[in-house]
């Protein structure tokens, strides 16, 4: 079934205008064998691989510039601070926020949503209020709101999805009311690949008087994100899913909301002055950045944003859309396979089941073929419940994947059926 790499690249590049083979050379981890087979990495939705551009930048920082940021007067601290804040500026441009002060460093999307829940939420949500989310949310956009409801007496309301894994917009509109204070919505579902109309959702929520928190963890690596165009109040993404290091992410928040919110954590950096009688908090964005930050991670995030910016975005989108479409057709040839999540315009993900074979067995056998996929509930157990399955196998695509990877996946699934049939 598999074509040669050269023929594959010629075929795919003609269609998409994107040179996937040259991109693969930027990712050293892909140049290895697993169980004696060339690695096929189809788990980018869990965590993407890192290009040399990022790896080398982090290494240079530790080799030459490591020091704590801010307040230091010596050269290493000045260089580290410059690189750290320059990366914040890159995130500001990447998201098109109005002001760099609206860009808060966090560990990732999970921490960002918890920050909003525990600061904005506790200050603005009370008994009888409602928080509206969707049935397709990652646990990180469910549990923090459940906790907020427990603290405040508010109610969590869930808008359903349909059998294709798309948000039921009619039901969503019906569940919005004057009681809705916060809408939490995923931009792209990690379990289904569904792209939600977040700008439309934001307008509907604002018309109802609610603020909008968008989980952009899966959108940032695939879509052009413009928070001003979306109009949302908060937007979060994780660096490690967008070719950056782990333990770093961004929370965007509208400046007027961030200014009014209390800090989340106390300690160094988030203060202007401290006495035993009182503390004066620092200005934005530092009010929300207590303690020594992940400096190397922030620098790596900035370099990852630079790396993604090297490519023509339209060509990159065509490449990824081609992978999704090719994946649909290729997986359809596997007997007993059902794709879970068939929304129009989905990106980056194919979750699936095989009749009579548990997802964990699928993943284990594929690993023996050198193919890395994710198996389980993908931190989206309500999605699994909706589709009546305990788990799925999930193949997710990054900038470095090709049609040949999908062909290898289909061949590997043939081996699964042979061993488990």
Secondary structure, DSSP 4 states (H G I P E B T S, - for coil): -PPPHHHHHHHHHHHH---HHHHHTT-GGGS-EETTEE-EE-BTTT-----HHHHHHHHHIIIII----SS--SHHHHHHHHHHHHHHHHHHHHHT-S-GGGEEEESSHHHHHHHHIIIIIHHH--TT-EEEEETT--GGGTHHHHHHHHHH--EEEEE-B-TTS-B-HHHHHHH--TTEEEEEEESB-TTT-PBP-HHHHHHHHHHTT-EEEEE-TTTTTTS---HHHH--SEEEEEGGGTTS-SS-EEEEE-HHHHHHSPPSS-SSSSEEEE-SS-EEEPPTTGGG--SS--HHHHHHHHHHHHHHHTS-HHHHHHHHHHHHHHHHHHHTTSTTEEEE---TT--SEEEEEETTB-HHHHHHHHHHTTEE-EEE-TT-HHHHHHHT-S-EEEEE--TT--HHHHHHHHHHHHHHHHHH-
